[in-house]
Amino acid sequence: METMDDIENEFGETSAKRSNARQGDVAGVPAAQLKAIIERIERLEEEKKALAEDIKDIYAEAKGNGFDVKILRKIIAIRKRDQEELDEEETMLEVYLRALGMRPDEE
């Protein structure tokens, strides 16, 4: 059975190193800093959840006013993209549609 000294030696830790570590550190992990990071992430997750609910409400409002939510979502996605990337995609779409006979050939 391994003793604490065996484990410490395996990880290169000594009692002297531990005593020099900040209080609240566990196995070299700064507990206070870790806790602060976790709490910040949790706060942001709550904010993200609240924002998602707000967005959902706006889409419901838009639907109630007769807008097509599927199209609104598509517009939002398009506006997020790089214009050069969009232009390239639209060009390829046109080429494929013409190849399939779904668009008249350009002359």
N, C-alpha and C positions, 0 to 999 in steps of 0.2 A: 504494500500500500504506500502511495506517495505521500510524503509529508509536505507541508507548506514550503519548507526550505527547498525541497526537491523541485517543486513547481517554480519557485522564485528563481532558482538557478537555471532552470530550463529556459525561462524567458529573459534571463540576464538581469533580473532585478535582485537587489539586495535590500536588507533592512535599512541601510544608510540611504540608498536611493529613495526608498519609500518615505523615510522621515524627512527628506528634502522636498518631497512632493507637496503641492498645496493641499491644505486641509479640504476634505470633501472629494478628493480624487480617489477613484477606485480602479485598481489595476492600471494606473496611468491615464485613466479617462477622467477629464475634468467634469465632475458631476454637475456643478452649477452651470457651466457653459452648455453642456448637453441638455440640461433641463430648459434653459432659456431658448435654445434652438428649437426644441420640440414644441414649446409653448408658442413660439412665433409661427411655426408651421401650422399648428392647430388653429390659431387665430385667423391665419390666411385661408385655411380650409373653410372656416365658418363664413368668412367674407365671400369666398367663392360660391358657397352654397346659397347665400343670400342674393348674390348677383344673378346666379342661375335662375332663382325664383323670380327675380325682377324681369329677366329676359323672357321667361315663360309667360309672365303676365302681359308683357308688351305684345308678344305674338298672339295671345288670346284677344287682346284689344284690336289688333290689326285684323284678325279673322272676323271679329264682331263687326268691323267696319267694312267688310266685304273683300279684303285683300286675300290673295292666295298665299298662305304661309309657306308652302313648298317653294314657290317662286321667290319669296322674300329671303328664305334661307339660301337659295342658290345665288341671289344677288349679293348677299353678305359674303358668301364664300368667294365669289368672283372679285369683289372689291378688296379682299385680303391678299390676293395674288399679285405677283409681279407682272407688269404690263407686257414685257417681252415674252415671258412664259405663256401668257394668255394668247398673244398674237401667234406664237408658234403652234399652240394647240389648235386654235381656230383654223390656221392654214392647213394643218394635217387633217382636221375634220373635213374641211372642204374637199381636199384631195380624195379622201376615202369615200365621201358621199358621191362625188363625181364618178369614181371608179365603180361604184355599185349602181350607177344610173339613177341615183336619187336627186341629183342636181344636174342641170344642163351644163354641157362643156362650155368653157370660155373660149371665145374665138378671138 
